[in-house]
Amino acid sequence: MIKLNSLCHRGNKNIDNETDSGGPDQPELAQVSDIPLPLYKRLWVDPLNFRWITTFIWAVGVGVTFGIMGDFSMFYMFLEREFDSSVTELSWLGALPWCLCCFFSPLSTLIVHRFGYRATMVGACFVCAIGLFSTSFIQELWPAFLSYSLFFGGSSVVLYTVGCVYVTGYFDKKHCTGPVSTNGLAFEIAILVFSPVIQVTSDEWGWRWSVRLLSCCTLGAAFLFIVFIREPPSDMFNDDDDDVVDDKKKHYQQLREKEKKESGAENGGVVEERQDGEEEEEQGKEEVEQEEEKHWKASLKRYITLFKMPAFSILLIGIVISFTALSFNHINFGSYLTSVGISDQKTSLLHSLLAGSALVGRVSVLFVHLLPFSILLTYPIIAVISCGVSVVVLLVTPHWIFYIYSILIGLMRGLYFSLATGIAVELSGKEKAAEAYALAFVAWGVGSALAAVVPGITHELTGSYTLSMTLCAAFWGVSAILFFFVYLLNRRARAKRKRLSSNSKVNELKKEPLPLKDIRKDQIVSASYSPLPTEDVTTV
């Protein structure tokens, strides 16, 4: 008789075989562990295989939501024509979802600690779909600040931040950059697909039906999250110090198992055992509350530690400045192309070209671990190239230069977004990854706020986007200098840690007691043999 006890917790499935002993002539039963599981079961049960499936599903969901945000420049043209709004108003409408990174990124760690990964991500996706669908019914521009910027944009930020921490839980520090960056592939693919879809559907049915179609895509992503999102195993890696999610159910389950063992060991006193179990459960709840309080305090300490790191603080300043320049392509690029005489069809083509080259940049990040230099050197290179391309666009007037601009800026954009999380982990360490992600997204939000203000003010003053493009080039140049300082400071800090580590090892060796040396043995061995020794060789 074979008894199978299947326990599946956090993606782990253990199958225990217990075979009753039979007679001497009874044939041996096959062990269940020797039977190979089908491929689909191995992908679903083993966390080392399932992590790639859940990462792909999360990337698809984030790609849909952020792809819509990235294609706001396409809707910008239609909103500008229908509502006759100013550049400042439309810039704020497109920048607010990114600005909400300031508030919703730190809040995301608290939400996921309270509700868990699946509930948080599914709920955020549903709110995104509702907010986007509501935007299609606006008759004035101001309700869109609530439905699109707040509900859709804020929920997208929560979905992205929580997902980054979620995927990090399935991988170690060295290999988490590539999987976390896979959402960028879906992001660029979504922009690549949505740009012509928005242009065609808006011309045929109007921009409102185009928005409703995209809201249905967002709703479909929510159902995928219901099926394919589960808590990462707490013991996935021994070096994982991330305690973002506290598993209360597991704690209560351990208490109940302990209660059953005690009740099974003792034959009497059932009522007393129940009372003891209730007391233990209450004590367990108190312990959980204490652990939650410790979690908040520990998280606050990690935030303070990151701010005290000079390299990380300068990195945040550089991200604010560079993201201000980068957001110009998300918000005002379509209006800028229209102002220089480029048609809507070519604008859609340039958007797709921008996304296609960014997709190449995203794919190249999967091989970032093969770079012969530190990952921190990539950001200065990105900033220098982006600065140079922006200057060339200002100096060269023919329209063909915009194709080169779209290719190079798209490539740099793909690298910029994909490497942000990896650089944050490189500076902070995996134990502070959640806080580092949140602060990086806060910097994106501040940069988005500046991106909403700067083009609006310069366009109202000059009537064109020339000054805005000039400021973008200047911002890229300043951020390149700051990012290079980050690399130098991190290199210096690593050298200092290595030197202190070597000194501590030397001090430990000095403190170790030397083995006692038997002088008598050395003297006897080294002395020539004589039956009547003339010297006393036995004294120390």
N, C-alpha and C positions, 0 to 999 in steps of 0.2 A: 504494500500500500504506500503510495507516495503522497505526501502532504506538502503542498506548496504554500508558503507564506510570502506574499508579495507586499513589500512595503515601498511605496514611492513617495519620497519627500524631497522637494526642491530639485527635481530632475534626476534623483538617484533611485535606482530600482535594484533591490537585493533579493535574490531567489534562494531560499534555503531548502535543501532536500533532507528529508528524514525518512529513511527506509526501514521498515520493520524487518527484523531478522527472520528469515524463513528456515526451512529444513535444509539438510545437506544437499538434497537433489534439486532444490529450487534454483532456477537460473538467476544470475545477477541482473538487476534492473539497470538500465542506462541512466547515467547521471544527467540531470537536467542542464547542469552547467556545461556539459560536453556538447549539447545540441546547439548549433549556431543559430542565432536569432536572425530573422529576416532583416534586410537593409532598412526598411522603413521603421522597424522597431528599434534598431540600434540608433537611428537618427533621432528618434523621439525620446528614448530612455537615457542614453548616455549623455551627460552634460557636455562632454568634450565634443560630441557631434551636434547636439541640439543647439549649442551656442551659436553656430553659424547660421542655423535656420532662424532663430529669434533675432539675430543681428540683421539679417536680410529683411525680415518683416518690419522691424523698427525703422530701418533705412528707407523702406518704401513709404511708410506712413509719414515720416519726417520730410521725405523728398516731396510728397504731394503738398503738404502745408507750406513748407518754405519755398517750394517752386512757385506757388501762387503769389507769395510775398515777393519773390524775386522778379516776377513778371508784372508787378504793379505798374511799371513804366508803360506797359501796353495799355492798361486801363486808364492811365494818366491822360492820354490823348483824348479818349472818349469822354471822360469826366470833364475835362477842360472845355470841350466843345458844348456839352449839354448844359452844364451849370454855370458856365462863364466865370469860373472861380480864378482867384489869383494864384500865382506860382507859390506863394508862401503857404496858403491854405492847403493846396494839393501836396506840397512837400511835407507838411506836418502830417497829413493823412497817411502818406506812404512811410514816413519815418517813425511814427508812433509805435507800430508793432516792434520795431527794433529797439526803440527807447524803453519799452516795457521790460527789456532784459535787466534794467537797473533794479526793478522791483520784484519781478516774478522769478528770476534766477535764484536769489537767496531764499525766496519763499518756497521754491520747489523742493528743497531738501527737507523742509518741515512738513510739507504735504505728503511726500512719499514716506516719511517716517511714521506718519499717522495712518495712512490708508494703504500703503504698499504700492508696488510698481504697477501691477495690472490695473487696479482701480484708478490710479492717478492718470495713467496714459490713456485708458479707454474714456474716462470722463473728459479729459482735455480734448480728445479727438471729437467727441460728440459736441462739445461747446464750439469747437472750430466750425463744424458743419452747420450748426444753428446760426452762428454769427455771420457766416458767409451767405447763407440762404436769406437771412434778414436784410443783408445789404442790397440784394437785388430789388427790393421794394421801396427804396428811399426815393423821395420826391425833392428833398433838399440835401445839401452836402453834410450838414452838421450831424444827422443821425448816423452817418457812416463812421464817425469818430468813436461811437459806442459799439456798433455792430461789427465793424471791420477791425478798427485799430485796437479796441479794448478786448472784445470777446475772442475774435479770431486770432489777432496778433498775440495777445497775452497767453492764450491757451497753446499756441504754437511754441512759444518760448518755454512753457512748462514741459511740453512734450519733448522738446529737444534736450533740455537740461537734465530731466529725469532719465531720458534714454541714454545719455552719455554715461551717467553714473551706473545705470543698469548694465550696459554692455561692458563697462570696465570691470564689473564684478565677475565676469566670465573669463577674463584674460589677466595675465600677469603684467607687470609694469613694462617689460621689454616689448611685448607684442600687442599692447592695447591700442597703439596709435592707429594702425591700419584698420582694425574692426570699427573703432569709433568713427573713423573718417569715411566709412562706407556710406553713411547717410549723405555725404557730399556727392557721391556718384549718382544716387537717386535724385538729389536736388538738381544737379545739372541736367540729368535726363528729363526731369519734369519740366524745366525751363525750355529745353530743346523741343519738347513735344507740345507744351502748352502755348508757346509763342505763336506758331501758325494756327493752332486751334482757336485761340482767343481772337486772332485777326479774322479768320474765316467766319466763325460763328457770330462775331460781333457785326460783321458786314451783312450777314444773311438774316440773323434773327434779332440783333441788338445786343449790347453788352450785358443786359440784365439776364438773358437766357444763358449767356456764356458763364456768368457767375453761378447760376443755378446748376449748370452742368458740373462745374468744379466742386460745388458743395456736395454733390452726390459721390464724387471720387473720394472726398474726405470722409464721408460717412462709411464708405466701403473699407477704408483703412481701420476704422474703429472696430469693425467686426473681426478683422484679422488680428488685432491686438487681443481680443477676448480669447482667442484660441491659442495664440503662439507666444504669449508673454507669461512667464513664470519666474518666481523668485530664484536668483542664482544661488547655488549652494554656498553655505558659509565657509565650508572647508575646501573650497575649490583649490586654493593655493595656501600654503603655510605662511607665506609672507604677506598675506592680505590683511591689513589692519583696518580696513574700511568697515565701520560699524554704522552705516547709514540706516540700515533697516534692522530693527530689533524684532526678532520673531517671538511674539508673545505666545502664539499657539504651541510652539515647540516647548516653551518653558512650562506651560500648563500641562502639556502631554507628559513631560518628564515627572511632574508632580503626581499625576494620576497613576503612572506606572509604578512610582515609588510606593504609593498608597496601596496598590494591588499586591505588590510584593510583601509588604508588611502584613496585610490582611491574610495573605496566603500562608505566611510563616506562622502566624498565631491562629489557633483554632477558636478561641473565644473572644468575648468583648467586641462584638460587631458594632454596637452603638458607640463605644469608646473610640473605635477605629475611625468611624465616620466623623466623629467630632474632631479627632486628630487630623483627619484629611481636610476638613473644612478649615481648621486653623492653619494647616500648611498652605492651603490654597490662598487664604487671606494674606499669609506671610509672603507667598509668591507674588501676589498683586502688589504688595508694598515694595518688594524687591524690584519689580518691573518699573514702578513709578520712580524709584530711586535711580534705576539705570537710565530712564528717560531724562531725568534731571542731569545726570552725569553726561549724557550725550549732548545736551544743549551747551553745557559748560565747556565740554571738550571741543565742540564745533566752534564756539566763540574764541577759544584759545587758538585754534588753528587759523581762524581769520586774522587774529592779531599777529600771529607768527608770520603769516604771508605778507602783511603790510610792513612788518619790520625788516623783511628781506629787501635790500636795495635793488637787486636784479629784478625781482618780481614787481616792485613798485614802478620802476622805469619801464618795464614791459607793458604794464597797464596804461601808462601815459602814451607810449608809442602806439598801442592798439587804438586808443581814442583818436589820435591824430590821423593814423592811416585809415581807420574805418570811416572817418569823415570823408576822405577822398574816395574811398571805395564805394560808399553809399550813393555817390553821384550816378553811378551806372545803374543802380537799382531803382532810383526814383526819377531822375531828371534826364536820363539818357535819351529816351524816346522823344521828349519835348525838345531836347537840344538838336537831335537829328532833323526834326521837322522844321526847326527855326533856320537851319542852314539849307533847306530846300530838298530834303530827301523824302520820298513818298512813304506811305504807310506800309506798302509791300516790302520795300527795301529795308525799312525799319524793322519789320518782323524778321527778315533774313539776317540782319546784323545781330539781332537778339539771339537768334538760333546759332549763329556763328560764335557769338560770345559764350553761349552755353556749351557748344560742342568743344571748343578749345579748353574751357574750364573742366570739362569731363576728362580730357586728356591729362590735365594737371592733377585731377583727383586720382586717376588710376596710377599715375607715377608715384603717388604717396605710398602705395602699397609696397614699394621697394625702397622706402626711405631708410630702412635699416642697413642698406648696402652702401650708403654714402660714406666716402672716405673722411668726412669732416662732421662736426657736431651739427645736430638738427637746428641749433640756435643760429647758425650762420645763414640759414635759408631765408629768414625774414629780412635781413639787410639786403640780400640780393634781390628779393621780390620788390622791395621798396625802390631800389635804384633803377631797376628796369621799368617799373610803372612810372616813375618820375620822368625818365627819358622819353617814353612813348607819349606822355601827356605834353611834353614840350614840343615834340615833333608835330603833333596835331595842331598846335597853335601856330607853328611856322609854315606848315604845308597846307595849301588851300584846296587842291583837288579832292573829289569825293572818294577816290580809291584809297586814300590814306585811312579812312574809317574801317575798311576791311582789315588792314594790318593792325589798327588799333584794337579792333574787336578780338582778333586772334591772340595778340600778346596780353592784353588786359584780362581776357578770359582765362588764359593759361595761368597768369599770376593770381587771379581770383581763386581758381581752384586750389592752387598750392596754399594760398593764404588761409582759406577756411579750413582746409584739411589738416594743416600743421598746427593750428591754434591749440587744440586739445593736447596734442603730443608735446608741444613746447611747455604748456602749463604743467603737465605731469613731470617733464624733465626738470623743471625748476623747483617744484613743490614736493615731489615724491608721491607715491600712490596713496599713502595714508592721508594726504590732504588733497586728494584729487577732486572730491566733490566741491570743496570750498574754492579750489583754484578754478574749476570750470565756472562756478557762479560769478567769481570776480572778473573773469575774462568776458563773460557775457554782459556783465554790468558795464564794462568798458565799451563793448559794442553798442550798448544802449546810449551811453553818453555821446559816442561818436555819431550815432544816428540823429540825436537831438541837434548837434551842430550841423549835420548835413541837411536838416530841415530848415535851419535858420540862414546859413551862409548863402546857398543859391537863391533863396527868396529875396534876401536883402540886396545882393549884387545884381540880380535881374531887375529889381525895381529901380535901382540907381542908374544902371547903364542900359537897360532894355535888351541885353543879350547875355549869353552864357560865357563870353570870353573871359571875363574876370573870374568867374567860378572855376573854369578850367585852369587858369593860372594859379589860383589858390590850391587846387588839387595837386598840381605839380609841386608846389612849395611844401605842402603837407607831406607828400611822399618823401621829399628830400630830408625833412626834419626827422621823420620817423625812421629813416634809414640810419641816421646817426644814433638815435636812441637805441635801436635794436642792436647795433654793433656794440654799444656800451653794455648792453645786457649780456652779450656773449663774453666780453672781457671780464665782467664782474663774476659771472658764473665760472669761468675758467680759473680765475683767481681763488674763488671760494673752494673749488674742487682741489686745487693744489694745496691750499691751506689744510683742508681736511685730510688729505693724503699725508702731508707732513706731520700733522698731529698724530695720525694713526701710527706712522712709523716710529715716532718718538715714544709713544705709549708702549709699543712692543719692545723697544730697546730698554725702557725703564722696567718693564716686567721681567726681562731677562736678567737685568742687573739685580733685581730683588730676589731672584731665585737663589737658594743656598747652594754653594759649590759642594761637590762630593768630597768627603774626607779622604785624605791621602795617607796611606799607611807607610810612614817613613821607614819603619823597621823593615818592612818587606823589601823596599827598594834598596836599602843599604845591604841587606843580606844577599840579594840577588846580584848586586853590582860588585860585591867584595869577592876576592879570590878565596878559594877554599883553604882552610887551615884547621887541623884538629885542635890546635891550641891557639885560639885567637888572642892577639895582644891588645885589641881594642874592644871596648864595650859597645857593641853595635845594637844592643837591645834597648837603649834609652832613647826617649823621644826628645 
